[in-house]
Amino acid sequence: MIENHHISDDRYLAFQQNRLDEEERIKFLIHISRCDYCSERLAGFMEADTLPAPPDMKMNILAASK
């Protein structure tokens, strides 16, 4: 799972795609909680996978909640 004391790109993707079994997921999360480098990389992987909100989203929510 961990190459050279850091998590491989394949493991980040497997985590994001929910392809790790329970034991692998626990090891992954323990490592992330203890390793700033890997924690920052995970944040980068997750950020790259997000979509920006539409520019009018706030206005639409406020209008719908009235």
C-alpha positions in Angstrom: 0.0 0.0 0.0 2.6 2.5 1.0 5.6 3.0 -1.3 8.7 4.7 0.2 6.7 5.6 3.3 4.1 7.6 1.3 0.9 6.5 -0.4 1.0 5.8 -4.1 -1.3 7.6 -6.7 -3.1 4.2 -7.3 -4.0 4.1 -3.6 -5.4 7.6 -3.6 -7.6 6.7 -6.6 -8.7 3.4 -5.1 -9.7 5.4 -1.9 -11.6 7.9 -3.9 -13.4 5.2 -5.9 -14.1 3.2 -2.7 -12.1 0.2 -3.9 -10.2 -0.4 -0.7 -11.3 -3.2 1.6 -11.9 -2.3 5.2 -8.4 -3.2 6.4 -6.8 -1.2 3.5 -9.0 1.8 4.2 -8.2 1.8 7.9 -4.4 1.7 7.1 -4.9 4.4 4.6 -6.7 6.7 7.0 -4.3 6.0 9.8 -1.4 7.0 7.5 -3.2 10.1 6.3 -3.8 11.2 9.9 -0.1 10.9 10.7 1.6 12.1 7.5 1.2 15.7 6.5 2.7 15.1 3.0 0.1 12.4 2.2 -2.7 14.3 3.8 -1.9 17.3 1.6 -1.7 15.1 -1.5 -5.1 13.6 -0.7 -6.6 17.1 -0.4 -5.1 17.8 -3.8 -6.6 14.7 -5.3 -10.0 15.5 -3.9 -9.9 19.1 -4.9 -9.0 18.1 -8.5 -12.1 15.9 -8.5 -14.6 18.7 -7.5 -16.6 21.0 -9.8 -16.9 24.7 -9.2 -20.3 25.9 -8.1 -22.4 27.8 -10.7 -22.0 31.6 -10.3 -25.7 32.1 -9.6 -25.9 29.3 -7.0 -26.1 31.5 -4.0 -28.8 33.7 -5.6 -30.8 30.7 -6.6 -30.7 29.2 -3.1 -31.7 32.5 -1.4 -34.5 32.9 -3.9 -35.8 29.4 -3.3 -35.6 29.7 0.5 -37.9 32.8 0.6 
